[in-house]
Each structure stands twice: as C-alpha cells, then as structure tokens.
Amino acid sequence: MIRLLLTTARLPTSWLAFLFSLGLFLAFHSWFQPTLAMTMAAGLLSLVLMLIWPIFPIRSGHLALRLGPLTAEATAARSQKMARLSTDLAKVEAHQGLAQLELLDQKLASLMEILKRRLNAGELTQLRYLDAAEQVYLSAIDNLHEIYIALTSVGTIDRERIDQRLSELRALGSQAAPAIAQIDALSQSRSMLEKQTARVETLFAQNEQAMTALDHAATALADARISKGAASVDIDHALRELEILAKRAGSYVPSSHRSI
C-alpha cells in the first residue's frame, strides 16, 4: 500500500494537483488579505484536497500503467537473472533451491493470470495484490541468492574430514600446544559450517512460507465470486497475508539485492 502511495506521489498529475492547490491558497491569501483564522481555514482546505487526491489515480486505470515497472521488475528477474541463479545454485548442489526457483516462477505466473481474470486493471485490490505478490516473490529470489553465497562461503569445508580429525586428536588425549591449536581451528571451521547450514535452512523455510502465501492468494481468488469493486473476506485475508509477509521479508535480506 505504501508503494502505491509513493507511486501516486510521483505521477505528473499529482504534482499538478499539488501546485494547483498551493496556487489557489497563495492566490486567495494575496487577493483577499484574509484574517489569520481564514488563512488557517484556507490552508486546511488545501491540505485536505492534497490528501484526498491519491484516491483518484489509485481508482483509475492510469495508475496501473504507471505501476507497470513493478510487474516488469519481476518479469526481468525471471527472464534475465534466473539462468545465472540456477547455474549458481547447481554449482553448490542446492537442489532444494533449484526446485524453489522453478516453483516460485510458476506460482507468481499463476497468480498474475488469475488476477487478470478476476479483477479489473487499475482496481485498488488488484494493484495491492500485484505489489505484495511481487515483493514476496523478489524477496524469495533474494533468499536464494543469499543461499548461494552462504553455501559458497563454506563450500571448501569438509565436515567428514573435520569430524574424523577431531576424533583422532581427542582420542590421543594430547595436551601439547600444537594439538590444542589444531582442535581449536577445526572446531571453529565446524562451527562456521553449522552456522551457515542453519542460515540456509532458515532461508529455505522462509521461501516455503512465501510460496504458501502465493498459493493461498491464488486459491482465494479462484474460489471467490467477486462483484464489481468489492472482494470477498477470503480475498481480503489472503491479501493481508501477502502484505504482511512482503513487509516482513524486507528485513530478511539487504535491500541492495532487491534489484534482481
């Protein structure tokens, strides 16, 4: 919803509306030389006009055209970055990541198709769905990127070799400084591997939650009977779930990756 308002604020017509409202206020003040009370009333009226202005572009089809780059962003991610990401995930043998990558693409495409069939272009509900769904999708893609980085960072750590060497050193029971130093170094390597492995599992789980939310939204739309300009309770619930997840996903990964 915030992105919708920010996009509305960047519309040329929004700036014209702002300048028109400000111009009326200044012209009124210059022409009539009103009292302080009248000046405050005129300023309040101008503020109200500026606050209610976003309602008009949001409810029009024009904003849907303006929001095209949001859809294009997800489309570009699928068409331009997926091949590279798929290669990266295969390189680190992240088979679950490869499966999630394919499923995410399919689920977003299905939801977009249902949205086109169920809701009119430019409707506020459709725009909110588009915004939230694409943020969830892109955040999941960011997670897969982070998974590749995490697995690459520990790709040369051999858990089996470390465990075997630790067992040998501890079996010897040596208190010599070299043996203690080896145990400490090997333990640190194993700890780093465990930390990154746990992080990867967390990111995979977040992606499963994202895909479930996309499924829920799609099925809610598919099951609903929508009258013009209104949505069912199920749709509202699915939309809120997407928006909450999209907002929460923003804290999972650095925003610098969001351009994927």
Secondary structure per residue as TSV (DSSP state, phi and psi in degrees):
chain	resnum	aa	ss	phi	psi
A	1	M	-	360.0	-39.6
A	2	I	H	-63.0	-40.1
A	3	R	H	-65.1	-33.7
A	4	L	H	-63.1	-44.7
A	5	L	H	-66.3	-39.7
A	6	L	H	-65.5	-39.2
A	7	T	H	-65.1	-40.9
A	8	T	H	-60.8	-40.2
A	9	A	H	-65.0	-24.8
A	10	R	T	-87.6	-5.2
A	11	L	S	-65.9	138.8
A	12	P	H	-57.0	-37.3
A	13	T	H	-65.4	-30.4
A	14	S	H	-67.5	-40.2
A	15	W	H	-66.8	-37.5
A	16	L	H	-64.2	-41.4
A	17	A	H	-63.3	-40.3
A	18	F	H	-64.5	-46.6
A	19	L	H	-65.7	-37.6
A	20	F	H	-64.2	-45.0
A	21	S	H	-64.2	-43.2
A	22	L	H	-65.8	-39.1
A	23	G	H	-63.8	-41.1
A	24	L	H	-61.0	-42.0
A	25	F	H	-63.9	-46.0
A	26	L	H	-67.3	-38.1
A	27	A	H	-66.0	-41.6
A	28	F	H	-61.8	-45.0
A	29	H	H	-66.7	-38.7
A	30	S	H	-72.8	-37.7
A	31	W	H	-77.8	-45.8
A	32	F	H	-97.5	-12.6
A	33	Q	-	47.1	59.8
A	34	P	-	-73.5	167.9
A	35	T	-	-71.9	172.2
A	36	L	H	-60.6	-40.9
A	37	A	H	-63.4	-43.3
A	38	M	H	-67.8	-36.6
A	39	T	H	-62.9	-43.4
A	40	M	H	-64.6	-39.0
A	41	A	H	-65.6	-41.8
A	42	A	H	-66.1	-39.4
A	43	G	H	-64.4	-39.8
A	44	L	H	-64.5	-40.5
A	45	L	H	-63.3	-42.1
A	46	S	H	-63.1	-40.3
A	47	L	H	-64.0	-42.9
A	48	V	H	-61.4	-42.3
A	49	L	H	-60.9	-41.1
A	50	M	H	-68.6	-33.6
A	51	L	H	-72.8	-35.2
A	52	I	H	-85.7	-12.1
A	53	W	T	-56.4	-43.2
A	54	P	T	-56.4	-23.1
A	55	I	H	-58.6	-38.4
A	56	F	H	-70.4	-51.4
A	57	P	H	-66.3	-33.3
A	58	I	H	-63.3	-37.1
A	59	R	T	-85.2	-2.4
A	60	S	S	-101.1	163.8
A	61	G	T	-74.1	-14.8
A	62	H	H	-63.2	-38.5
A	63	L	H	-66.4	-32.2
A	64	A	H	-60.8	-38.0
A	65	L	H	-66.6	-39.7
A	66	R	H	-66.1	-32.7
A	67	L	T	-81.1	2.3
A	68	G	H	-50.0	-42.4
A	69	P	H	-57.7	-25.8
A	70	L	H	-65.1	-47.3
A	71	T	H	-65.6	-40.3
A	72	A	H	-62.7	-32.4
A	73	E	H	-62.8	-47.3
A	74	A	H	-67.1	-38.3
A	75	T	H	-63.7	-43.0
A	76	A	H	-64.1	-37.5
A	77	A	I	-61.0	-42.5
A	78	R	I	-67.8	-43.2
A	79	S	I	-83.6	-32.1
A	80	Q	I	-103.9	-28.9
A	81	K	I	-108.6	-18.5
A	82	M	H	-65.9	-37.5
A	83	A	H	-62.7	-44.2
A	84	R	H	-65.5	-44.0
A	85	L	H	-63.9	-39.4
A	86	S	H	-61.8	-42.7
A	87	T	H	-62.7	-41.9
A	88	D	H	-62.9	-45.2
A	89	L	H	-65.6	-37.6
A	90	A	H	-65.2	-35.0
A	91	K	H	-61.4	-37.2
A	92	V	T	-98.8	12.1
A	93	E	T	57.3	40.9
A	94	A	-	-89.7	76.3
A	95	H	H	-64.7	-37.4
A	96	Q	H	-64.1	-36.9
A	97	G	H	-65.5	-39.9
A	98	L	H	-62.7	-41.0
A	99	A	H	-65.9	-42.1
A	100	Q	H	-65.7	-37.3
A	101	L	H	-59.7	-45.1
A	102	E	H	-67.8	-42.4
A	103	L	H	-66.9	-40.6
A	104	L	H	-59.4	-43.4
A	105	D	H	-61.6	-44.3
A	106	Q	H	-66.8	-41.8
A	107	K	H	-69.0	-39.6
A	108	L	H	-66.3	-41.8
A	109	A	H	-61.9	-40.9
A	110	S	H	-64.8	-43.7
A	111	L	H	-63.8	-41.5
A	112	M	H	-61.0	-40.5
A	113	E	H	-66.1	-42.5
A	114	I	H	-65.8	-38.2
A	115	L	H	-59.3	-43.1
A	116	K	H	-63.8	-33.1
A	117	R	H	-81.8	-30.7
A	118	R	H	-94.5	-35.4
A	119	L	S	-123.5	145.1
A	120	N	-	-73.5	144.0
A	121	A	T	-59.1	133.7
A	122	G	T	94.1	-13.0
A	123	E	-	-66.6	144.2
A	124	L	H	-58.6	-41.7
A	125	T	H	-62.3	-41.7
A	126	Q	H	-65.3	-42.4
A	127	L	H	-64.1	-39.2
A	128	R	H	-65.9	-40.2
A	129	Y	H	-60.7	-48.6
A	130	L	H	-56.6	-47.8
A	131	D	H	-62.0	-51.8
A	132	A	H	-66.8	-43.7
A	133	A	H	-62.7	-41.1
A	134	E	H	-71.7	-33.4
A	135	Q	H	-66.7	-40.2
A	136	V	H	-63.3	-45.1
A	137	Y	H	-60.8	-50.2
A	138	L	H	-66.3	-33.0
A	139	S	H	-67.1	-38.3
A	140	A	H	-66.1	-38.6
A	141	I	H	-63.2	-41.1
A	142	D	H	-58.4	-41.0
A	143	N	H	-60.2	-41.9
A	144	L	H	-64.5	-36.4
A	145	H	H	-63.2	-43.6
A	146	E	H	-65.6	-34.9
A	147	I	H	-62.2	-44.0
A	148	Y	H	-60.2	-44.8
A	149	I	H	-63.4	-43.5
A	150	A	H	-62.6	-45.4
A	151	L	H	-69.3	-33.9
A	152	T	H	-65.7	-37.5
A	153	S	H	-64.7	-25.4
A	154	V	T	-118.4	17.0
A	155	G	T	-64.7	-23.6
A	156	T	T	-96.4	2.2
A	157	I	-	-88.6	119.7
A	158	D	-	-98.4	103.4
A	159	R	H	-61.4	-41.1
A	160	E	H	-63.6	-42.4
A	161	R	H	-65.3	-40.7
A	162	I	H	-63.5	-47.6
A	163	D	H	-62.2	-39.7
A	164	Q	H	-65.4	-44.3
A	165	R	H	-67.4	-38.7
A	166	L	H	-62.7	-40.6
A	167	S	H	-63.1	-41.1
A	168	E	H	-64.3	-45.6
A	169	L	H	-66.3	-41.3
A	170	R	H	-70.2	-31.1
A	171	A	H	-67.4	-33.8
A	172	L	H	-68.2	-29.5
A	173	G	T	66.5	23.3
A	174	S	-	-74.9	138.2
A	175	Q	-	-104.1	11.0
A	176	A	-	-66.4	149.4
A	177	A	H	-58.7	-42.3
A	178	P	H	-61.1	-40.4
A	179	A	H	-66.7	-42.2
A	180	I	H	-64.0	-39.6
A	181	A	H	-65.3	-39.7
A	182	Q	H	-63.6	-45.0
A	183	I	H	-60.7	-42.4
A	184	D	H	-64.2	-44.4
A	185	A	H	-65.9	-44.2
A	186	L	H	-64.7	-38.7
A	187	S	H	-64.7	-38.2
A	188	Q	H	-65.1	-42.0
A	189	S	H	-63.0	-42.2
A	190	R	H	-65.6	-37.6
A	191	S	H	-64.9	-41.6
A	192	M	H	-62.1	-41.8
A	193	L	H	-62.6	-44.2
A	194	E	H	-65.1	-38.8
A	195	K	H	-64.3	-46.3
A	196	Q	H	-69.3	-35.0
A	197	T	H	-63.4	-42.6
A	198	A	H	-65.1	-38.5
A	199	R	H	-64.5	-41.9
A	200	V	H	-61.7	-43.0
A	201	E	H	-63.1	-38.1
A	202	T	H	-63.7	-43.1
A	203	L	H	-66.2	-39.3
A	204	F	H	-61.2	-42.3
A	205	A	H	-64.4	-39.4
A	206	Q	H	-62.5	-38.5
A	207	N	H	-67.8	-35.9
A	208	E	H	-63.9	-38.7
A	209	Q	H	-64.7	-40.0
A	210	A	H	-62.9	-44.0
A	211	M	H	-66.9	-35.7
A	212	T	H	-64.3	-40.0
A	213	A	H	-64.8	-40.6
A	214	L	H	-64.3	-40.6
A	215	D	H	-62.7	-44.5
A	216	H	H	-60.8	-44.1
A	217	A	H	-63.1	-42.9
A	218	A	H	-64.9	-44.4
A	219	T	H	-70.5	-33.5
A	220	A	H	-64.0	-41.4
A	221	L	H	-67.9	-40.0
A	222	A	H	-66.8	-36.6
A	223	D	H	-81.0	-21.6
A	224	A	-	-79.4	149.8
A	225	R	-	-107.1	111.0
A	226	I	-	-105.2	126.7
A	227	S	-	-88.0	162.1
A	228	K	T	-59.8	124.3
A	229	G	T	79.2	7.9
A	230	A	-	-137.9	152.7
A	231	A	-	-127.6	154.9
A	232	S	-	-75.3	168.9
A	233	V	H	-62.6	-38.7
A	234	D	H	-60.9	-41.1
A	235	I	H	-65.8	-43.7
A	236	D	H	-60.0	-41.1
A	237	H	H	-65.9	-44.2
A	238	A	H	-63.5	-38.5
A	239	L	H	-66.0	-43.8
A	240	R	H	-61.5	-38.6
A	241	E	H	-62.0	-43.4
A	242	L	H	-63.6	-45.4
A	243	E	H	-65.2	-40.2
A	244	I	H	-64.6	-43.9
A	245	L	H	-65.5	-39.7
A	246	A	H	-62.5	-42.2
A	247	K	H	-66.2	-42.8
A	248	R	H	-66.9	-36.6
A	249	A	H	-64.1	-25.6
A	250	G	T	-61.3	-22.5
A	251	S	T	-93.1	-4.2
A	252	Y	T	-74.6	-39.6
A	253	V	S	-134.0	159.7
A	254	P	-	-62.3	140.3
A	255	S	G	-65.8	-18.1
A	256	S	G	-64.0	-21.6
A	257	H	G	-87.5	-7.8
A	258	R	G	-66.9	-10.2
A	259	S	G	-80.1	-2.2
A	260	I	-	-62.4	360.0
